[in-house]
Amino acid sequence: MKTRSITILFWLLSTLLLSEENQTSKTEVKCNSSAKNYSLIPANINKNVTILDLSYNQITLNITDTRVLQTYFLLNELYLIENKVNILLNNCFSNLSNLEILNICRNSIDTIQQGAFTGLHKLKKLYLCQNKIVQLNPDTFLPLKNLILLNLQGNLISYFDVPQLFHLEFIILYGNPWNCSCSLLNLQNWLKTSNVTLENESITMCSYPDIMKCYNIKTVPYKAECYSKFPSSITEDLHIHFQSICNSTFNNSLNNLTRNSEHESHGKSWAFLVGVVITVVMTSLLISVAIKCPVWYNFLLSYNHHRLEEHEAETYEDGFTGNPSSPSQIPDTNSEETTVIFEQLHSFVVDDDGFIEDKYIDTHELHEEN
């Protein structure tokens, strides 16, 4: 009997608690604070609010706004449409565990930190449309285990990796400058093979390259080489094998080039050595020829002889060709000087007898001996 009474009592308490939770969950507390020109999230709102609309204000969702927002932990829906939000910081919604709808469209968001959506386990609809988002990390959406709808319309996204959203049913991607190159093939395969519906598929068009502008991102035809860029496990092994072959071929060609360069350097050194030897031999031959040649030999020995100037030659010629009939009238000194001058005038002429004039023999003494 005791056990029955305890079980009945426990059942009554549990039903009472569940009924209270259902009543609290069914009660909605709405707060419309849109178009109030707020620059900060007001802190005097009812803490039991479940639907909060702060659209068309000047809110930036800075650290102060984040702290105030954490106090509204019963929120189910939050609207921040057309504010001044530029960045979604880490853990900015971490205490809003009951939030199911988050709409931040028509802001200027260009950065979403990886932990921005931490704590939003019950979130079902996320609207990020008409912002300035260029790139999204797929790990950003990991905390959103129950997300059903993702709206990224009207941003600057050209590439989007497949997010790990297993319960996603609808995705909106039109209005972005999609680059339909091989990098988008993974997204296309995911859209075709998963149960996700691409909303407004017919207007979700490619922007690049130009030849793909007539296709939407789900139907764009890809060439065979695009599929080769996403290899399976087998093709990965083949890729590694071919890469090793290419590396070995490159190393062999590099070794051959170094060897050829060494051979070329040795060949150039031998050519240089032969050139030096030839130059030395030719120089020696020229020196020996210059020494042995009689003309050059005589010229080198008499290199310091010089001709008399013109006025000196005339003076000496006149003195030498004087009256020969009166030799007694010319003093002895004049005859000696005449002999010396004659020898000086004709000293540059090479003797025919093959003998070389010795400059150190005193001509005056020879004259006296004669």
HELIX and SHEET records of a PDB file:
HELIX    1   1 LYS A    2  LYS A   26  1                                  25    
HELIX    2   2 ILE A   63  LEU A   69  1                                   7    
HELIX    3   3 PRO A  138  PHE A  141  5                                   4    
HELIX    4   4 CYS A  182  LEU A  184  5                                   3    
HELIX    5   5 LEU A  185  THR A  193  1                                   9    
HELIX    6   6 GLU A  201  ILE A  203  5                                   3    
HELIX    7   7 ASP A  210  MET A  212  5                                   3    
HELIX    8   8 ALA A  224  SER A  228  1                                   5    
HELIX    9   9 SER A  233  LYS A  292  1                                  60    
HELIX   10  10 PRO A  294  LEU A  301  1                                   8    
HELIX   11  11 GLU A  310  PHE A  320  1                                  11    
HELIX   12  12 PRO A  327  GLN A  329  5                                   3    
HELIX   13  13 ASP A  332  LEU A  345  1                                  14    
HELIX   14  14 THR A  363  GLU A  369  1                                   7    
SHEET    1   A 8 LYS A  30  ASN A  32  0                                        
SHEET    2   A 8 ILE A  51  ASP A  53  1                                        
SHEET    3   A 8 GLU A  77  TYR A  79  1                                        
SHEET    4   A 8 ILE A 101  ASN A 103  1                                        
SHEET    5   A 8 LYS A 125  TYR A 127  1                                        
SHEET    6   A 8 LEU A 149  ASN A 151  1                                        
SHEET    7   A 8 PHE A 170  ILE A 172  1                                        
SHEET    8   A 8 THR A 197  GLU A 199  1                                        
SHEET    1   B 2 ILE A  87  LEU A  88  0                                        
SHEET    2   B 2 THR A 111  ILE A 112  1                                        
SHEET    1   C 2 TRP A 178  ASN A 179  0                                        
SHEET    2   C 2 CYS A 206  TYR A 208  1                                        
END                                                                             
